Amino acid sequence: ILLISIWISLQFGALDIKNNKIIDIILYHLGWNETIYWTKTESLIIWDMRLPRILLACFAGAGLAVSGVAMQAAVKNPLADPYILGISAGASTGATAVIAIGFIDITKEYAVSIGAFTGAITSMLILFLLNKQNRDSVRLLLSGCVIAILFSSISSTIMFMAKDKDKISSVVFWLMGSVADADWLMVGMVFIAVIIGVFILMLYHRQLNAMLLGEETAHTLGVNINKLRWQLVILVALMIGIIVAFCGMIGFVGFVIPHIVRSIFGANHKFVVPISAFIGAIFLIYCDILARTIVIPEELPIGIITSILGAPFFIYILERNKYIFGGKK
């Protein structure tokens, strides 16, 4: 289904390119085809524009989904996701500062990404300092909410003080999320971060299952809850920092996808983690298709699409399956 979704997405765009030509262009750049019968424009559109943005959406969706899985297990709360812990808010503040004030001009093309990643790591460090001796997941969640509010306020202040309207428009569009500026470097960095994250979470699937049973049960089973919780927070911060740095703020994926997967496949993280990654990837690919085709020639921020599609679908799943966090009905 994922491969079919990628193929369908390649065919959408302002310029109509035939299927066989799309295949041959990709094979040519992979070194498996030497015959050229297409224009430079067609090659540019397929290889340098459509394919990178599709793959970026794919890996970002997978990363956001598994981050939600990790956070919900870490704090044993169905409302938890990277946005609630303030990690995404920190990233948005870093990016807002770069765009609106013009920090780190020497980095040019990747200044926003560097700013966003720095903001994400900063918010994670503050979260760690506030909860250094803490073993309570509720305090961790509340600290994250406070950090999210703090960084959101800083972002709003920066936008209010900025006098350049074009820069403010750029900030607003970035905050809503987009994969329109994707290139192969971005794809590679997000891919590495997500693959490492999914691999580590797969190794920890038994510990994640134990955490859902409660702290006392997990301790009895030999799980160091506090240590594991912080390992998960750091892992998610690094993943989300890289994703938000290149894609902006794309909400709802990390919140809704894990719930949908658990309601259909059960709560065993051996299956929840990989299936969430695949469904998150597929979901964001189709959101990107809608974002670039629904108001042609303009393009909607992908974050708007994820919220519009995610909320009612989540309500439908809840009503249909009478879903309870931690398992099937």
N, C-alpha and C positions, 0 to 999 in steps of 0.2 A: 504493500500500500504506500509506503514511504517513497519508493522508487517511482511508482506511477504518479504520485503527487508532484515529485520533482519534474517529471516529464511533462505533465499537464501545465505546470507553472512556466516552463520554458516557452510554451506556445503563446502565452499572453503578453501583449505589449502593443505599442502604437504601430509598429511595423510588422506586417504579417510575413513570416518566414516559413517555408515548407518544412515538413517533418524530416525528410531525407537530408535536406540541407543542414538542419540543426545537428543531426547525427554526424554528418561528414565534417562539419566545422569543429565539433568537439574531438572527433577522432584525429583530425589534423593537428590540433594543439597538443594532443596526447602522443603524437608521433606515430600513429597507426594508419595515417592516410596522407598521401603526397599530392593528390590531385586537387587543384584549386579552381573552382568555378563560381565562387561567390565574390561579392564586393567586400571591400575593406570595412564598409559601414556595417554589413551583416555580421562579419566576423567580430567586430567591436561590440555590437549589441549582444550577441550570444555569449562570447567568451569573457568579455571584460565588464559587462553590465548585468545581464540576466542571471547567468550561472553563479557569479559570486554572491549576489544578493539573495538568491534562493538558498544557497548553501549556508550563508550567514543566518538567514531566518531559521533554517533547519537546526543548526547547532545551538543557536540562541534559545529556540523553543525547548530543545532537549535540556539545556543547562538550567533554564528557569524552572522547568517542571521538577527536575531532580533536586533543585535547591529547596523548592517547596516541600518535597518529601522529607528532606533532611531536617528542615526547621520544625516541621510539625511533629516529627519524632523526637527531636531534641528537647522541646519544651512541652511535649505531650499536650498540644493545644491545636484544635482544628483551624483556628484563625491565624496561626503563625505562618509567615512567609518572609522572604528577605526584605520586603518593603516595611513590614511591621517592626522589624528589628533595627530600622534606621539606616541600613547599609546602602540602599538605593537612594535615600534622601541625601546621604553624604556624598554619593557619586554625583547627584544632580547639582549639589552646591558647588562642587569643584568645577564641573563643566560650565555652570552659569557664570562663575567668576571669570573663567577664561574667555568666554564669549562676550560678556557684557563689559568687563573692565579691560580686557586685552592682556591678561597675564601671559607669560611664557611665549611671547611672540616669536622667539628664535626657533621654536619647534615647528612652527607653521602648520603643516597639514595635520599632525597628530596632537596638537596642543589641547584640543577639547578632550581627547581620549586620555591623555596624561592627567589632565585636571580631574576628570571623572574618577579615574583609578585612584588617584591620591586622596580624593574625598571619601571614597569607599573604605580605603584602609584607615583613614583618620577616624571615621565613625566607628569602625570595628575596634580600634585601639581604645577609644573612649568607653565603648561598651565593656571591653575587657577590664579597664581600670575601675569602672563602677561596680563590677561584679567579681573582682579578683578573688575574694574569699567567700563568694556566695555559692551556695549549693541549691538555691531555690529557683526553679524555672519560672515562677510567677514574677519574681523580682527581675529576672533577665528580660522577660517580655515587657514589663512596665518600663524598664530602663530603655529598651529599644524604642518604645512609643515616644518617650521624652526626647530621645536623640533625634527621632524622625521629625518631631515638631520643631526642635531647635534648628536643625539644618534647613527645614522648609522655610522657617522664618528668615534665616540668613539669605536664602535664595530670593525670597520675596523682596527683602531689603535691597539686595544688589540690583534686582530688576527695576525697583522703584527709583533708585539713584541713577541708573544708567540713562543717558540722554539720547543715545543713538537708537532710534526706533527700529532700524533694520536689525540691529543686534538683539533687541528685545524680541523681535519676531523670530529670529533664529533660535533664541533660548526657548521660547514657547513651543516651537515645532520640535525641538530636540527633546523637551520634557515629555512630549506625547509619544516619542519613540519612532524610529525609522531605520530601515536597512537600505535606503536608497543610495547611500554613499559607499556601499560595500566595495572592497577590493580584495585581492588574494591574500595580502598580508593580514587583514582583519580576519578573514576566513580561517587562516592557519592558526592565529593566536587563540581565537575562540574555540576552534576544534581541539587544540591541545588542552586547553583549560577544562573543557567539558568532558573529554575522554578520560582525563586523569580523575576528575571528580566522580564520574559514573563508576569507574573502576574501583576507586576507594570505597564508595558507598556499597558496591556489590560485595566487597570483602567484609564490610561491617554489617551485612544484612541480619545476622543472628543477634548482634548487639542492639540493632534498631528494633527488632522484634521484641527483645527483652525490655527495652525502655517503655514500650507501649503497655506492658503488663504492670508497670508501677516501679518506683525506685527501690522499694524493699525487695521485691521479687528479682529485679535486675541485679542488686547487690548479692543476693543469695546465689544467683547464677554466675557470679564472678565478674560482673561488669562494673568498671569504675565510671559511674555516671557523670561526675563532674569533669573528669578528664575527657571523656568521650564527647560530652556536650560542647566543650570548647574546641575540640578538634573539628567538630561539625560546623561550628560558627566560623572558624578560620577558613575552612574549606569553602563554605558558601560565600564568605566575603571575597575571597580571591576570584571565584567563578563569576559572581555577580558584578564585582568591580570591573572585570574585563568585558563582560557582556554589555553592561550599561555604558562603559566607556565608548564602545563602538556603535551601539544600537539605541542609546537613549533609554528613557523610562518606558518599559513595556510591562504594564501591570496585568494582574489577573491570571496569568499563565501558571505561576508557581502556587497560586492559591486553589484554582479550580481543577487543574489536571490531576493532581494526586487523589482528590476526592472522587473524581469520576472513575479512576483506575481502581481504587479500593472498593467502590460500590459494585463494580463488575467482576473483579478478579480476586477480591479478598484483601486481607491486610498483611500477608507475608511479603516482607521487603525483598526477598529473593526474586519475586516477580514484579512487585510494585516499582522498584527502581528502574529496571530496563524498559518495562512497558510504558511507564511515565515519560521516559526519555523519547521513545518513539512517538507516542501520541502527542507530546508537546511539540516535537518537530513537525509532525503532520499538521497540527492545529495552526502553528505560526506560518507555515507555507501557504495555507489557504487564506489566512488573514492578510498576508502580503499580496496575494492575487487580488483580493477585494480592494485593498488599499490603493493599488495602482490602476485599477480598471473601473471602479465604481463612479468616479467623477473625471474621466478622461477629458482633456489632457492634464488636468491637475492630479495631485496625489494626496490622499489622506494619510495622516500619521497612523502607523500601525497600532499604536496603543489604543486609539479610539475604537478600532475594529475589534480588538481582543476583549474590550469591556462590553461592547454591544452584543457580541456573540457569546461571551463567556457567562454573563450573569443569567440570562434566561435559561441557557442550557443546564447550568448548575441547579437552578430551581427545579427544572424538569426532572433531573436525576434524583434530587432529594425527594420529590413527591412520588416518583414512580417506585423507588426502591425502599423508601422509608429508612434512609441510610443513617447509620450510627458510626461515629468516629472510632476506628480501631477494628472494624470488621464488617461483615455483611449484616443484614437485618436479622 
